[in-house]
Amino acid sequence: MQERVTVNLDDRAACAAIDPLDMAGYIAGLPAQCRAAWAAGLAWEPPATFRAPKRVVILGMGGSAIGGEVVTTLAARMASIPMQIVRGYHAPDVDDDTLVIASSWSGETEETLEAFQRTLGGEDHLQEPMRLAITTGGRLGRLGDALGYSVLSYEFAGQPRSAIGWGVFALLGVLHRMQAMHVPERMVEESIAQLEQCATDWGIDQPGESNVAKQIARRIQGRVPVIFGPDFLEVAARRWAGQMSENAKQWGLFAALPELDHNLIVGFGGPDGAREALHVLMLDNAGVHDRTRLRIQLTGEALDRAGIQHDELLIGGDNHLDAIMRACYLSDWVSLYLAYLVGADPTEVRAISTLKDALGQHARG
């Protein structure tokens, strides 16, 4: 376990000293980022050869993939065509009616580049393939003209994980523009307005006694958070786990409800030491299936019997986009405050850079 550090989360100067690259500022700026990304997606001009797709495949990794997963989660309920997120080197087989979107903040993500490359060109296409890259630059941004794909480029100086607004709302704008998914503008505006309120409620200047994000961070400090995501909030639980790891520099795990009630629940009691090591956070929302909401209650009772600390986090939101984005945004703030509490720079991701450097020492096969 990380050593406990004495930090007053209401002391802006003390927090800023731990956060020299201002992750807090990027998190606070998410609502404005979402609004800019939505506008950019709607303004993107598809090539004349593009047409309404019958399928969408989104390629991405890490912080560049989570936006795609949010969108595919929404699409399962809002779109009439199948959409999937693909992480890794291998793209699925696609036809001429499939829109393939590569999402990479840096434009250098090797898994995404290889998977996207496999979907380009070839002589078996009866029509021009529909391919789009969403990126800030890199090879993915530079090679569009040469390799025959469209590029939606944007500027963002923060880390990929803090660009979730671009990952979600630019995609929504593009898919709405392509008639692949109807995204009501009112729903988008309401979601962003709620994020603006959350930025006030959970932000640095909101005192701890009235700041839920600061309170959660204090409760889970020194423990491994395990986030349970019911139904459409599974993607938010994944986001929580990733933010705990990258921002707070510690383990963060997630599991899906109702699936975990068919396996993980049997293991709540062990091994020895689990009750001292773990803290479960169960996400909930009024839109979750009523039987799954009952499972949240009953699963909490099972955690009580096992002696595992847990909290139920009721997430507001009148629609799935609103609820998912609020849940993801709460993870941003909680992981930031947890980083402050353990004295960890929330921006630094040296372990990822070290691994990428090590990969670069090995020639590609």
C-alpha positions as CSV (number, residue, x, y, z in Angstrom):
1,M,0.0,0.0,0.0
2,Q,1.1,3.6,-0.7
3,E,2.3,5.6,2.2
4,R,-0.3,8.0,3.6
5,V,0.5,11.6,3.0
6,T,-1.0,14.5,5.0
7,V,-2.5,16.8,2.4
8,N,-5.4,19.2,2.9
9,L,-7.5,18.9,-0.2
10,D,-8.9,22.3,0.4
11,D,-5.5,23.9,0.2
12,R,-5.2,24.9,-3.4
13,A,-1.5,25.8,-3.1
14,A,-0.6,22.4,-1.5
15,C,-2.5,20.6,-4.3
16,A,-0.9,22.6,-7.0
17,A,2.6,21.8,-5.7
18,I,1.8,18.1,-6.4
19,D,0.2,18.9,-9.8
20,P,2.8,21.0,-11.7
21,L,1.3,20.2,-15.1
22,D,-2.2,21.2,-13.9
23,M,-4.2,18.0,-14.4
24,A,-6.9,19.8,-12.3
25,G,-7.2,22.5,-14.9
26,Y,-7.7,19.9,-17.7
27,I,-10.3,18.1,-15.7
28,A,-12.1,21.4,-14.8
29,G,-12.1,22.2,-18.5
30,L,-14.0,19.1,-19.6
31,P,-17.4,20.7,-20.2
32,A,-15.9,23.3,-22.6
33,Q,-13.9,20.6,-24.3
34,C,-17.1,18.5,-24.9
35,R,-18.8,21.5,-26.4
36,A,-15.9,22.2,-28.8
37,A,-15.6,18.5,-29.8
38,W,-19.4,18.3,-30.5
39,A,-19.1,21.3,-32.8
40,A,-16.0,20.0,-34.5
41,G,-17.7,16.6,-35.2
42,L,-20.8,18.3,-36.7
43,A,-18.6,20.6,-38.8
44,W,-16.4,17.8,-40.2
45,E,-17.0,17.5,-43.9
46,P,-17.2,13.8,-45.1
47,P,-15.6,13.1,-48.4
48,A,-18.0,12.8,-51.4
49,T,-17.4,9.1,-51.5
50,F,-18.7,8.5,-48.0
51,R,-22.3,7.3,-47.5
52,A,-24.6,6.2,-44.7
53,P,-22.7,3.2,-43.2
54,K,-24.4,-0.1,-42.2
55,R,-21.8,-0.8,-39.6
56,V,-19.2,1.2,-37.6
57,V,-15.9,0.0,-36.2
58,I,-13.9,2.2,-33.9
59,L,-10.2,1.4,-33.2
60,G,-8.3,2.7,-30.2
61,M,-6.4,2.0,-27.0
62,G,-6.3,3.5,-23.5
63,G,-7.6,7.0,-23.2
64,S,-8.3,7.1,-26.9
65,A,-10.5,4.0,-26.7
66,I,-12.7,4.9,-23.7
67,G,-14.6,7.5,-25.8
68,G,-15.3,4.9,-28.4
69,E,-16.6,2.6,-25.8
70,V,-18.9,5.2,-24.4
71,V,-20.3,5.8,-27.9
72,T,-20.8,2.1,-28.7
73,T,-22.6,1.7,-25.3
74,L,-24.9,4.5,-26.3
75,A,-25.3,3.1,-29.9
76,A,-26.6,-0.2,-28.5
77,R,-29.6,1.8,-27.4
78,M,-29.8,4.6,-29.8
79,A,-28.5,3.4,-33.2
80,S,-30.1,1.0,-35.7
81,I,-26.7,-0.3,-37.0
82,P,-24.1,-2.3,-35.1
83,M,-21.1,-0.5,-33.7
84,Q,-18.0,-1.9,-31.9
85,I,-14.9,-0.8,-30.2
86,V,-11.7,-2.7,-31.0
87,R,-8.6,-2.6,-28.9
88,G,-5.4,-4.2,-30.2
89,Y,-3.5,-4.9,-33.4
90,H,-6.2,-6.9,-35.3
91,A,-9.1,-5.2,-37.1
92,P,-12.1,-7.3,-37.8
93,D,-13.1,-8.1,-41.4
94,V,-14.9,-5.1,-42.9
95,D,-16.8,-4.4,-46.1
96,D,-17.5,-1.4,-48.2
97,D,-20.5,-0.4,-46.1
98,T,-18.4,-0.3,-42.9
99,L,-17.2,3.1,-41.5
100,V,-13.8,2.5,-39.7
101,I,-12.7,5.2,-37.4
102,A,-9.2,5.2,-35.9
103,S,-9.0,7.2,-32.6
104,S,-5.5,8.1,-31.4
105,W,-4.7,11.2,-29.4
106,S,-1.0,11.1,-30.4
107,G,-1.5,9.6,-33.8
108,E,1.3,7.2,-32.9
109,T,-0.5,4.3,-31.1
110,E,1.1,1.3,-32.7
111,E,-1.8,-1.1,-32.1
112,T,-4.3,1.4,-33.7
113,L,-2.0,2.2,-36.6
114,E,-1.5,-1.5,-37.5
115,A,-5.2,-2.3,-37.2
116,F,-6.2,0.7,-39.3
117,Q,-3.6,-0.1,-41.9
118,R,-5.1,-3.5,-42.4
119,T,-8.5,-1.9,-43.3
120,L,-7.0,0.4,-46.0
121,G,-6.8,-0.1,-49.7
122,G,-6.8,-3.4,-51.4
123,E,-8.2,-4.4,-54.8
124,D,-11.3,-6.1,-53.6
125,H,-13.3,-2.9,-52.8
126,L,-16.2,-2.2,-55.2
127,Q,-16.6,1.2,-53.6
128,E,-14.2,3.6,-51.9
129,P,-13.7,2.4,-48.3
130,M,-15.0,4.8,-45.6
131,R,-12.0,5.5,-43.3
132,L,-11.6,8.3,-40.8
133,A,-8.9,9.2,-38.3
134,I,-9.5,11.4,-35.2
135,T,-6.2,12.6,-33.8
136,T,-4.1,15.6,-32.8
137,G,-1.4,14.6,-35.3
138,G,1.4,12.0,-35.6
139,R,1.6,9.6,-38.5
140,L,-2.1,9.0,-38.3
141,G,-2.7,12.7,-38.9
142,R,0.0,13.1,-41.6
143,L,-0.7,10.1,-43.9
144,G,-4.4,10.7,-44.7
145,D,-3.9,12.1,-48.1
146,A,-1.3,9.6,-49.1
147,L,-3.3,6.5,-47.9
148,G,-6.7,7.8,-48.8
149,Y,-8.5,8.4,-45.6
150,S,-10.2,11.4,-44.0
151,V,-8.7,13.2,-40.9
152,L,-10.5,15.1,-38.2
153,S,-7.7,16.8,-36.4
154,Y,-7.9,18.7,-33.1
155,E,-5.5,20.5,-30.7
156,F,-5.3,19.4,-27.1
157,A,-2.2,19.8,-24.9
158,G,-3.3,17.5,-22.1
159,Q,-3.0,13.8,-21.6
160,P,-5.1,11.3,-23.8
161,R,-7.1,10.3,-20.7
162,S,-8.1,14.0,-20.1
163,A,-9.3,14.3,-23.8
164,I,-12.4,12.1,-23.2
165,G,-14.6,15.0,-24.4
166,W,-13.0,14.7,-27.8
167,G,-13.2,11.0,-27.6
168,V,-16.9,11.0,-27.0
169,F,-18.4,14.2,-28.5
170,A,-16.4,14.5,-31.7
171,L,-17.5,10.9,-32.4
172,L,-21.1,11.6,-31.7
173,G,-21.0,14.6,-34.0
174,V,-19.4,12.6,-36.8
175,L,-21.9,9.7,-36.4
176,H,-24.8,12.1,-36.3
177,R,-23.5,13.8,-39.5
178,M,-23.1,10.4,-41.2
179,Q,-26.7,9.4,-40.3
180,A,-25.3,6.5,-38.4
181,M,-26.8,7.5,-35.1
182,H,-29.4,10.1,-34.3
183,V,-28.0,12.3,-31.5
184,P,-30.4,15.0,-30.3
185,E,-28.7,18.3,-29.7
186,R,-30.8,18.9,-26.7
187,M,-29.5,15.7,-25.1
188,V,-25.9,16.8,-25.8
189,E,-26.5,20.3,-24.4
190,E,-28.2,19.0,-21.2
191,S,-25.3,16.6,-20.6
192,I,-22.7,19.3,-21.0
193,A,-24.7,21.7,-18.7
194,Q,-24.7,19.0,-16.0
195,L,-21.0,18.5,-16.4
196,E,-20.6,22.3,-15.8
197,Q,-22.5,21.9,-12.5
198,C,-20.5,18.9,-11.6
199,A,-17.3,20.9,-12.2
200,T,-18.5,23.3,-9.5
201,D,-19.7,20.7,-7.1
202,W,-16.6,18.5,-7.3
203,G,-14.0,21.1,-8.1
204,I,-10.9,22.2,-6.2
205,D,-12.7,25.2,-4.7
206,Q,-15.6,23.2,-3.3
207,P,-14.8,22.4,0.4
208,G,-14.4,18.9,1.5
209,E,-17.5,18.8,3.8
210,S,-19.7,19.4,0.7
211,N,-17.5,17.8,-2.0
212,V,-18.5,14.2,-2.7
213,A,-15.4,13.6,-4.8
214,K,-13.0,14.6,-2.0
215,Q,-14.9,12.5,0.5
216,I,-14.8,9.4,-1.7
217,A,-11.0,9.9,-2.2
218,R,-10.4,10.0,1.5
219,R,-12.5,6.8,2.1
220,I,-10.7,4.7,-0.5
221,Q,-7.2,6.0,0.3
222,G,-4.8,3.1,1.2
223,R,-7.1,0.5,-0.4
224,V,-7.6,-1.1,-3.8
225,P,-10.8,0.3,-5.3
226,V,-13.0,-2.2,-7.2
227,I,-15.8,-0.5,-9.2
228,F,-19.0,-2.3,-10.0
229,G,-20.7,-1.0,-13.1
230,P,-24.3,-2.1,-13.8
231,D,-25.7,-2.3,-17.3
232,F,-24.7,0.8,-19.4
233,L,-22.5,2.1,-16.5
234,E,-20.0,-0.8,-17.1
235,V,-18.0,1.6,-19.4
236,A,-17.9,4.1,-16.6
237,A,-16.6,1.5,-14.2
238,R,-13.8,0.8,-16.7
239,R,-13.0,4.5,-16.8
240,W,-12.8,4.6,-13.0
241,A,-10.3,1.7,-12.9
242,G,-8.1,3.4,-15.6
243,Q,-8.2,6.8,-13.9
244,M,-7.2,5.2,-10.5
245,S,-4.2,3.7,-12.2
246,E,-3.0,6.6,-14.3
247,N,-3.8,9.5,-12.1
248,A,-3.4,8.0,-8.6
249,K,-0.7,5.5,-9.5
250,Q,-2.3,2.5,-7.9
251,W,-4.4,-0.5,-8.7
252,G,-7.9,0.1,-9.8
253,L,-10.2,-2.8,-10.8
254,F,-13.7,-3.1,-12.3
255,A,-16.5,-5.6,-12.7
256,A,-19.8,-5.7,-14.4
257,L,-23.3,-6.2,-12.9
258,P,-25.2,-8.5,-13.3
259,E,-22.3,-10.7,-14.6
260,L,-20.3,-10.6,-11.3
261,D,-23.3,-12.1,-9.4
262,H,-22.6,-15.2,-11.5
263,N,-19.0,-15.6,-10.5
264,L,-17.1,-12.9,-8.5
265,I,-19.6,-12.9,-5.6
266,V,-18.5,-16.4,-4.7
267,G,-15.0,-15.1,-4.0
268,F,-15.9,-12.1,-1.8
269,G,-14.6,-13.8,1.3
270,G,-11.0,-14.5,0.2
271,P,-8.2,-14.6,0.3
272,D,-7.2,-13.6,3.8
273,G,-6.5,-9.9,3.9
274,A,-9.1,-9.0,1.2
275,R,-11.3,-7.1,3.6
276,E,-8.4,-4.9,4.7
277,A,-7.2,-4.3,1.1
278,L,-10.4,-3.7,-0.9
279,H,-13.0,-1.0,-1.1
280,V,-15.9,-1.5,-3.5
281,L,-17.7,1.4,-5.2
282,M,-21.0,0.4,-6.8
283,L,-22.3,2.8,-9.4
284,D,-26.1,3.2,-9.8
285,N,-28.6,5.2,-11.8
286,A,-32.3,5.4,-12.1
287,G,-32.1,4.2,-15.7
288,V,-30.5,0.9,-14.7
289,H,-32.7,-2.2,-15.1
290,D,-34.9,-2.6,-12.0
291,R,-33.7,-6.2,-11.4
292,T,-30.1,-5.0,-11.7
293,R,-30.8,-2.3,-9.2
294,L,-32.1,-4.9,-6.8
295,R,-28.9,-6.9,-7.4
296,I,-26.9,-3.8,-6.3
297,Q,-28.7,-3.9,-3.0
298,L,-28.4,-7.7,-2.6
299,T,-24.7,-7.6,-3.7
300,G,-24.1,-4.9,-1.1
301,E,-25.5,-7.2,1.6
302,A,-23.2,-10.0,0.4
303,L,-20.2,-7.5,0.7
304,D,-21.4,-6.7,4.3
305,R,-21.3,-10.4,5.2
306,A,-17.8,-10.7,3.8
307,G,-16.7,-7.6,5.7
308,I,-15.7,-5.7,2.6
309,Q,-16.0,-1.9,2.8
310,H,-18.2,-0.5,0.0
311,D,-20.2,2.5,-1.1
312,E,-23.1,2.9,-3.4
313,L,-22.7,5.9,-5.7
314,L,-26.1,7.1,-7.1
315,I,-25.3,8.9,-10.3
316,G,-27.7,11.5,-11.6
317,G,-28.7,11.8,-15.2
318,D,-32.0,11.6,-17.1
319,N,-30.5,9.9,-20.2
320,H,-27.6,7.4,-20.7
321,L,-25.2,10.0,-22.1
322,D,-25.7,12.3,-19.1
323,A,-25.4,9.4,-16.6
324,I,-22.3,7.9,-18.2
325,M,-20.5,11.2,-18.5
326,R,-21.3,12.2,-15.0
327,A,-20.0,8.8,-13.7
328,C,-16.8,9.2,-15.7
329,Y,-16.3,12.8,-14.6
330,L,-16.6,11.8,-11.0
331,S,-13.8,9.3,-11.5
332,D,-11.6,12.1,-12.9
333,W,-12.0,14.2,-9.7
334,V,-11.8,11.3,-7.3
335,S,-8.6,9.9,-8.8
336,L,-7.1,13.5,-8.9
337,Y,-7.8,13.9,-5.2
338,L,-6.5,10.5,-4.4
339,A,-3.3,11.4,-6.2
340,Y,-3.0,14.5,-4.0
341,L,-3.5,12.4,-0.9
342,V,-0.7,10.0,-1.8
343,G,1.6,12.8,-3.1
344,A,1.6,11.5,-6.7
345,D,1.9,13.7,-9.7
346,P,-1.4,13.0,-11.5
347,T,0.0,13.7,-15.0
348,E,3.1,11.5,-14.9
349,V,2.9,8.1,-16.6
350,R,6.5,7.0,-16.7
351,A,5.6,3.3,-16.6
352,I,3.8,3.6,-19.9
353,S,6.7,5.5,-21.5
354,T,9.2,2.9,-20.2
355,L,7.2,0.1,-21.7
356,K,6.9,1.9,-25.1
357,D,10.6,2.5,-25.1
358,A,11.3,-1.2,-24.3
359,L,8.9,-2.2,-27.2
360,G,10.9,0.1,-29.5
361,Q,14.0,-1.9,-28.8
362,H,12.5,-4.9,-30.5
363,A,12.1,-5.0,-34.3
364,R,8.6,-5.5,-35.7
365,G,8.0,-8.9,-37.1
